[in-house]
Amino acid sequence: MSGAATTGAFGRASAMPDDARAHPWRNRIVGPSDTTDRARVQRIGARFVGCGLITFTVGLSPVIAARAELTDAWWPPLSAALVVGPALLVIAATYRPTLRYQTALAALSSIGFLLATALWFVAWDGDVAPGHSWWSVWLVQFPGVPGLVFGMAGRYLLAIGHIVVATFLAQTANQLGVYGHLRPELYLGSLVTIALTCVFLAVAVVTVRTAGLLDETRSAAMDAAATSAASTAKEAERARFAALIHDKVIAILLAVDVGRPRPGLGTQAVTALDELDRRDDEPPAATTGVDEFVQRVRTAIAATDDDVERELSINRSASGRYPGEAVSAMIEAMCEAIRNVRRHAGAGASCLVVGDFRADRVTLAVVDDGQGFDPDRVPPERLGLAVGIRGRMTGLAGGDVEVRSEPGRGTVVIVKWVRDGGS
């Protein structure tokens, strides 16, 4: 395996893949992870519009310089700053964890453009553009673009208002700079500009709304799944009670006769009451010995991935039997962590399972030297970690899970079970 060496969990030396070293830089470029598709679309769209405003301004710099003689010297640099400055703030805001300031920055971008256009009338010296030029004010080339920031923020009426006002204001300034007076028939071209800009606005509106619908659909699907799971659990509990009543309670009642009850009937009654009182989230009565537990771990590792190494330590100083639910939950969580290594750790990543079996506790750790990730930025739709590992272990009495990872330094997933009363 190529790459720089780094210290992995449990004192093992691991290797950092070459492509993982650039991962932190990719995070800086992409920005924070979003929990919804709507926020992701708004973030990307705002960057696109902000970059467009900057690109237009830079690309039109020769034009700005060529028409500088029509205004006072302060207007060209100020107008460029009023367009570029808010655009930079819009882009910078997309790298914050939330987009709460997007509407305010859209307003700042709109006001900056309108102010730059209005100040042209103050700075204009009364001359007209030489020759047969069709324009004299560089802002007339893209008057509606700042309004698209409103569109990405979901403020559609404000977006339309900016597009209309900015287009007519820029057209008025441009006509004065070209002809020295207004020509009403040329405002028909402004209607075309407004219509074309509104097409882009409509695309932005549909994209944001579609992303919002996807979020709502995903949320509804997860709620429906939770409701279905709860209903299934209730049916299973009802079936369990029915079986206990039929197989034990009724059988015990039928065995009661006049006189002294037969030996063992009292013990059976106590056992039946205990089972009736047991909740679904409590461990079942069945237990597993340490040797069988270790063998099941080995078998599960081999069935999930033949390439995974293992180091299993068994403390035989005291015999231990473990609840069957704890055994099943730990093995399933371990297997999900192994599958995640193959899905996300990157090509060439190696994996090791370290196990520690004691009478009062069990620890299974899945260690890899892959590209790693930021556990706090895992999207909620990634159910493998949230449900398959964390949900399974935190829902287990005595269960716990710990995830240690960072970009470029591998991952350690530790699933634990501690018997009640253990320390």
C-alpha positions as CSV (number, residue, x, y, z in Angstrom):
1,M,0.0,0.0,0.0
2,S,1.3,3.4,-0.9
3,G,1.0,6.6,1.0
4,A,2.4,8.2,4.2
5,A,2.4,6.2,7.3
6,T,0.2,7.2,10.2
7,T,-0.6,5.7,13.6
8,G,-3.9,3.8,13.6
9,A,-6.0,2.7,16.5
10,F,-4.7,0.1,19.1
11,G,-1.1,1.2,18.4
12,R,-1.1,-0.3,14.9
13,A,0.7,1.6,12.1
14,S,-1.6,2.3,9.2
15,A,-1.1,3.8,5.8
16,M,-2.8,6.9,4.5
17,P,-3.8,6.5,0.8
18,D,-2.4,9.2,-1.5
19,D,-5.8,10.3,-2.6
20,A,-7.0,10.8,1.0
21,R,-4.3,13.4,1.7
22,A,-6.2,15.8,-0.5
23,H,-9.6,15.1,1.2
24,P,-9.4,18.1,3.7
25,W,-8.8,20.4,0.7
26,R,-11.8,19.0,-1.1
27,N,-13.8,19.7,2.1
28,R,-12.7,23.3,2.1
29,I,-13.7,23.7,-1.6
30,V,-17.1,21.9,-1.3
31,G,-17.9,23.5,2.1
32,P,-20.0,22.1,4.9
33,S,-22.3,19.1,4.4
34,D,-26.0,19.8,4.2
35,T,-28.7,17.6,5.8
36,T,-31.2,18.4,3.1
37,D,-31.2,18.5,-0.7
38,R,-32.8,22.0,-0.7
39,A,-30.0,23.5,1.3
40,R,-27.4,21.8,-1.0
41,V,-29.1,23.2,-4.1
42,Q,-29.3,26.7,-2.6
43,R,-25.7,26.6,-1.6
44,I,-24.5,25.6,-5.0
45,G,-26.8,28.0,-6.8
46,A,-25.7,31.0,-4.7
47,R,-22.1,30.2,-5.5
48,F,-22.9,30.0,-9.2
49,V,-24.7,33.3,-9.3
50,G,-22.0,35.0,-7.2
51,C,-19.2,33.7,-9.5
52,G,-21.3,34.9,-12.5
53,L,-21.4,38.5,-11.1
54,I,-17.7,38.5,-10.6
55,T,-17.0,37.0,-14.0
56,F,-19.2,39.5,-15.8
57,T,-17.5,42.4,-14.0
58,V,-14.0,41.2,-14.7
59,G,-14.9,40.4,-18.3
60,L,-16.4,43.8,-18.9
61,S,-13.4,45.7,-17.4
62,P,-12.2,46.9,-20.8
63,V,-15.7,48.2,-21.5
64,I,-15.7,50.0,-18.1
65,A,-12.5,51.6,-19.0
66,A,-13.6,52.6,-22.5
67,R,-16.7,54.4,-21.2
68,A,-15.0,56.0,-18.2
69,E,-14.9,59.4,-20.0
70,L,-18.7,59.7,-19.7
71,T,-18.7,59.9,-15.9
72,D,-16.6,61.2,-13.1
73,A,-13.5,59.2,-12.3
74,W,-14.9,57.8,-9.1
75,W,-17.9,56.0,-10.6
76,P,-16.2,53.1,-12.6
77,P,-14.3,51.6,-9.6
78,L,-17.1,52.2,-7.2
79,S,-19.7,50.6,-9.5
80,A,-17.5,47.5,-9.9
81,A,-17.0,47.3,-6.1
82,L,-20.7,47.6,-5.5
83,V,-21.3,44.5,-7.7
84,V,-18.3,42.4,-6.8
85,G,-18.3,43.1,-3.1
86,P,-21.7,41.6,-2.3
87,A,-21.0,38.8,-4.7
88,L,-17.9,37.8,-2.7
89,L,-20.0,37.9,0.5
90,V,-22.7,35.7,-1.1
91,I,-20.0,33.1,-2.0
92,A,-18.3,33.3,1.4
93,A,-21.7,32.8,3.2
94,T,-22.1,29.5,1.4
95,Y,-19.2,28.1,3.4
96,R,-20.9,28.7,6.7
97,P,-22.8,25.8,8.4
98,T,-26.2,27.4,7.8
99,L,-27.7,29.6,5.1
100,R,-29.6,31.9,7.4
101,Y,-28.1,35.1,5.9
102,Q,-28.8,34.2,2.3
103,T,-31.8,36.5,2.0
104,A,-30.0,39.4,3.6
105,L,-27.0,39.0,1.3
106,A,-29.4,38.7,-1.7
107,A,-30.8,42.1,-0.7
108,L,-27.3,43.5,-0.3
109,S,-26.4,42.3,-3.8
110,S,-29.6,43.8,-5.2
111,I,-29.1,47.1,-3.4
112,G,-25.4,47.2,-4.5
113,F,-26.4,46.8,-8.2
114,L,-29.3,49.4,-8.0
115,L,-27.1,51.9,-6.2
116,A,-24.3,51.5,-8.7
117,T,-26.8,52.2,-11.5
118,A,-28.4,55.1,-9.7
119,L,-25.1,56.7,-9.0
120,W,-24.4,56.8,-12.8
121,F,-26.9,59.6,-13.1
122,V,-25.0,61.6,-10.5
123,A,-21.6,60.9,-12.1
124,W,-22.7,61.4,-15.8
125,D,-21.1,64.4,-17.4
126,G,-23.8,64.9,-20.1
127,D,-21.8,63.5,-23.0
128,V,-22.8,60.6,-25.2
129,A,-20.9,57.5,-26.3
130,P,-18.9,58.1,-29.5
131,G,-19.7,56.4,-32.8
132,H,-22.6,54.1,-33.2
133,S,-22.4,52.3,-29.9
134,W,-25.5,50.6,-28.6
135,W,-24.6,50.9,-25.0
136,S,-22.8,53.3,-22.6
137,V,-23.4,51.8,-19.2
138,W,-21.8,48.4,-18.6
139,L,-24.4,47.4,-16.0
140,V,-27.0,47.1,-18.8
141,Q,-25.4,43.8,-19.8
142,F,-26.7,41.8,-16.8
143,P,-29.2,43.8,-14.8
144,G,-31.3,40.8,-13.6
145,V,-28.5,38.5,-12.4
146,P,-28.4,39.7,-8.8
147,G,-32.1,38.9,-8.5
148,L,-31.3,35.2,-9.0
149,V,-29.7,35.2,-5.5
150,F,-33.2,36.1,-4.2
151,G,-34.5,33.1,-6.3
152,M,-32.0,30.7,-4.7
153,A,-33.1,32.0,-1.2
154,G,-36.8,31.3,-2.1
155,R,-37.8,34.9,-2.3
156,Y,-39.3,34.8,-5.7
157,L,-41.4,38.0,-5.6
158,L,-38.3,40.0,-4.5
159,A,-36.4,38.4,-7.4
160,I,-39.0,39.5,-9.9
161,G,-39.1,43.0,-8.4
162,H,-35.3,43.4,-8.7
163,I,-35.3,42.1,-12.3
164,V,-37.9,44.6,-13.4
165,V,-36.6,47.6,-11.6
166,A,-32.9,47.0,-12.4
167,T,-33.6,46.3,-16.1
168,F,-35.6,49.5,-16.7
169,L,-33.2,51.6,-14.5
170,A,-30.1,50.3,-16.4
171,Q,-31.9,50.8,-19.8
172,T,-32.8,54.4,-18.9
173,A,-29.2,55.2,-18.0
174,N,-27.9,53.4,-21.1
175,Q,-30.2,55.4,-23.4
176,L,-29.1,58.7,-21.9
177,G,-25.4,57.7,-22.3
178,V,-26.0,56.7,-26.0
179,Y,-28.5,59.2,-27.3
180,G,-28.6,62.0,-24.7
181,H,-32.4,61.5,-24.4
182,L,-34.9,58.7,-23.9
183,R,-36.4,56.6,-26.8
184,P,-39.5,54.8,-25.5
185,E,-39.5,52.2,-28.2
186,L,-36.2,50.8,-27.0
187,Y,-37.9,49.7,-23.7
188,L,-39.4,46.8,-25.7
189,G,-35.9,45.3,-25.6
190,S,-36.0,45.6,-21.8
191,L,-39.1,43.4,-21.8
192,V,-37.1,40.7,-23.7
193,T,-34.3,41.0,-21.2
194,I,-36.8,40.6,-18.3
195,A,-38.4,37.6,-20.0
196,L,-35.0,35.8,-20.6
197,T,-33.9,36.5,-17.0
198,C,-37.2,35.1,-15.7
199,V,-36.5,31.9,-17.6
200,F,-33.4,31.4,-15.5
201,L,-35.3,32.4,-12.4
202,A,-38.0,29.8,-13.2
203,V,-35.3,27.1,-13.5
204,A,-33.9,28.1,-10.1
205,V,-37.4,28.1,-8.6
206,V,-38.2,24.6,-9.9
207,T,-34.9,23.2,-8.8
208,V,-35.2,24.5,-5.3
209,R,-38.8,23.4,-5.0
210,T,-38.0,20.0,-6.4
211,A,-35.2,19.6,-3.9
212,G,-37.6,20.6,-1.1
213,L,-40.1,18.0,-2.3
214,L,-37.4,15.3,-2.2
215,D,-36.6,16.3,1.4
216,E,-40.3,16.0,2.3
217,T,-40.7,12.7,0.5
218,R,-37.6,11.3,2.3
219,S,-38.9,12.5,5.6
220,A,-42.3,11.0,5.0
221,A,-40.7,7.7,3.9
222,M,-38.7,7.6,7.1
223,D,-41.7,8.4,9.2
224,A,-43.7,5.7,7.4
225,A,-40.9,3.2,8.0
226,A,-40.8,4.1,11.7
227,T,-44.6,3.8,12.0
228,S,-44.5,0.4,10.2
229,A,-41.7,-0.8,12.5
230,A,-43.7,0.3,15.6
231,S,-46.8,-1.5,14.2
232,T,-44.7,-4.6,13.6
233,A,-43.3,-4.5,17.1
234,K,-46.7,-4.2,18.6
235,E,-47.9,-7.2,16.5
236,A,-44.9,-9.2,17.6
237,E,-45.5,-8.3,21.3
238,R,-49.2,-9.2,20.9
239,A,-48.2,-12.6,19.4
240,R,-45.7,-13.1,22.2
241,F,-48.3,-12.6,24.9
242,A,-50.8,-14.8,23.1
243,A,-48.2,-17.6,22.9
244,L,-47.3,-17.2,26.6
245,I,-50.9,-17.2,27.7
246,H,-51.7,-20.3,25.5
247,D,-48.5,-22.3,26.3
248,K,-47.8,-21.4,29.9
249,V,-50.6,-19.5,31.7
250,I,-53.4,-21.7,30.6
251,A,-51.3,-24.9,31.0
252,I,-50.4,-23.9,34.6
253,L,-54.0,-23.1,35.4
254,L,-55.2,-26.4,34.0
255,A,-52.6,-28.2,36.1
256,V,-53.9,-26.7,39.4
257,D,-56.0,-29.2,41.2
258,V,-57.5,-29.6,44.6
259,G,-55.0,-30.2,47.3
260,R,-51.3,-29.6,47.4
261,P,-49.9,-28.5,44.0
262,R,-47.4,-30.7,42.3
263,P,-43.7,-29.9,42.7
264,G,-42.3,-27.4,40.2
265,L,-45.7,-25.7,39.4
266,G,-44.8,-22.6,41.5
267,T,-41.5,-22.2,39.7
268,Q,-43.3,-22.5,36.3
269,A,-45.7,-19.8,37.4
270,V,-42.9,-17.4,38.4
271,T,-41.2,-18.0,35.1
272,A,-44.3,-17.2,33.2
273,L,-44.9,-14.0,35.1
274,D,-41.3,-12.9,34.5
275,E,-41.7,-13.5,30.7
276,L,-45.0,-11.6,30.7
277,D,-43.4,-8.7,32.5
278,R,-40.4,-8.6,30.2
279,R,-40.4,-5.6,27.8
280,D,-39.3,-5.9,24.1
281,D,-36.1,-3.8,24.8
282,E,-34.9,-6.2,27.5
283,P,-32.5,-9.1,26.6
284,P,-34.3,-12.4,26.0
285,A,-33.7,-15.3,28.3
286,A,-31.5,-17.3,25.9
287,T,-27.7,-16.9,26.5
288,T,-24.6,-17.8,24.6
289,G,-21.3,-19.1,26.0
290,V,-18.0,-17.4,25.3
291,D,-16.7,-20.1,22.9
292,E,-19.9,-20.0,20.8
293,F,-19.8,-16.2,20.8
294,V,-16.2,-16.1,19.5
295,Q,-17.0,-18.8,16.9
296,R,-20.0,-16.8,15.7
297,V,-17.8,-13.7,15.4
298,R,-15.2,-15.6,13.3
299,T,-17.9,-17.0,11.1
300,A,-19.5,-13.6,10.6
301,I,-16.2,-12.0,9.7
302,A,-15.4,-14.7,7.1
303,A,-18.9,-14.5,5.6
304,T,-18.8,-10.7,5.3
305,D,-15.2,-10.3,4.0
306,D,-12.5,-13.0,3.7
307,D,-9.7,-10.4,3.7
308,V,-10.4,-9.0,7.2
309,E,-7.8,-9.9,9.8
310,R,-8.8,-10.6,13.4
311,E,-7.2,-10.5,16.8
312,L,-9.6,-12.0,19.5
313,S,-8.6,-12.0,23.1
314,I,-10.6,-14.3,25.5
315,N,-10.4,-13.9,29.2
316,R,-11.1,-17.4,30.7
317,S,-10.5,-16.4,34.3
318,A,-14.3,-16.4,34.8
319,S,-16.8,-18.2,32.7
320,G,-19.3,-15.9,31.1
321,R,-22.6,-16.3,29.3
322,Y,-24.0,-13.5,27.3
323,P,-27.6,-12.5,26.4
324,G,-28.5,-13.7,22.9
325,E,-29.8,-10.2,22.0
326,A,-26.4,-8.7,22.9
327,V,-24.5,-11.3,20.9
328,S,-26.7,-10.8,17.8
329,A,-26.6,-7.0,18.0
330,M,-22.8,-6.8,18.4
331,I,-22.2,-9.2,15.5
332,E,-24.6,-7.3,13.2
333,A,-23.1,-4.0,14.1
334,M,-19.6,-5.4,13.5
335,C,-20.6,-6.7,10.1
336,E,-22.1,-3.4,9.1
337,A,-18.9,-1.6,10.0
338,I,-16.9,-4.1,7.9
339,R,-19.2,-3.5,4.9
340,N,-18.7,0.2,5.4
341,V,-15.0,-0.3,5.1
342,R,-15.4,-1.8,1.6
343,R,-18.0,0.9,0.6
344,H,-16.2,4.0,1.8
345,A,-12.6,3.5,2.9
346,G,-11.2,3.4,-0.6
347,A,-9.4,0.9,-2.8
348,G,-6.6,-0.9,-1.0
349,A,-7.7,-0.1,2.5
350,S,-7.1,-3.0,5.0
351,C,-9.3,-3.9,7.9
352,L,-8.8,-5.5,11.3
353,V,-11.3,-6.7,13.9
354,V,-10.0,-6.6,17.5
355,G,-12.1,-8.4,20.1
356,D,-11.9,-8.6,23.9
357,F,-14.2,-11.1,25.6
358,R,-14.6,-10.9,29.3
359,A,-17.2,-12.2,31.8
360,D,-18.8,-8.8,32.3
361,R,-18.1,-7.0,29.0
362,V,-17.3,-7.5,25.4
363,T,-15.6,-5.1,23.0
364,L,-15.4,-5.5,19.2
365,A,-13.4,-2.9,17.2
366,V,-13.3,-2.6,13.4
367,V,-10.2,-0.7,12.4
368,D,-9.3,0.4,8.9
369,D,-6.5,2.5,7.3
370,G,-8.7,4.1,4.7
371,Q,-9.5,7.7,3.8
372,G,-11.6,8.4,6.9
373,F,-14.3,10.9,7.3
374,D,-15.8,13.5,9.7
375,P,-18.3,11.7,11.9
376,D,-20.2,14.9,12.6
377,R,-20.8,15.5,8.9
378,V,-22.4,12.2,8.0
379,P,-25.7,12.9,6.1
380,P,-28.8,11.5,7.9
381,E,-29.7,9.4,4.8
382,R,-26.6,7.3,5.4
383,L,-28.5,4.7,7.4
384,G,-25.6,2.2,7.8
385,L,-23.9,4.2,10.5
386,A,-27.0,5.9,12.0
387,V,-29.2,2.8,12.1
388,G,-27.1,-0.3,11.4
389,I,-24.5,0.5,14.0
390,R,-25.4,3.4,16.3
391,G,-29.2,2.7,16.5
392,R,-28.6,-1.1,17.0
393,M,-26.1,-0.7,19.8
394,T,-27.7,2.3,21.7
395,G,-31.0,0.4,21.7
396,L,-29.4,-2.5,23.4
397,A,-29.3,-2.7,27.2
398,G,-25.7,-2.2,28.2
399,G,-24.7,-1.4,24.6
400,D,-22.7,1.5,23.3
401,V,-20.7,2.5,20.2
402,E,-17.8,4.9,19.6
403,V,-16.7,6.1,16.2
404,R,-13.2,7.6,15.8
405,S,-12.2,9.0,12.4
406,E,-10.9,12.0,10.6
407,P,-10.2,12.6,6.9
408,G,-7.0,10.8,5.7
409,R,-6.4,8.9,9.0
410,G,-8.6,5.9,8.9
411,T,-11.6,4.9,11.0
412,V,-12.2,2.9,14.2
413,V,-15.7,1.7,15.1
414,I,-15.9,0.3,18.6
415,V,-19.1,-1.6,19.7
416,K,-19.3,-2.4,23.4
417,W,-21.6,-4.4,25.7
418,V,-21.3,-4.2,29.5
419,R,-23.3,-6.5,31.8
420,D,-25.6,-4.7,34.3
421,G,-23.4,-4.0,37.4
422,G,-20.2,-4.0,35.3
423,S,-17.8,-1.0,35.5
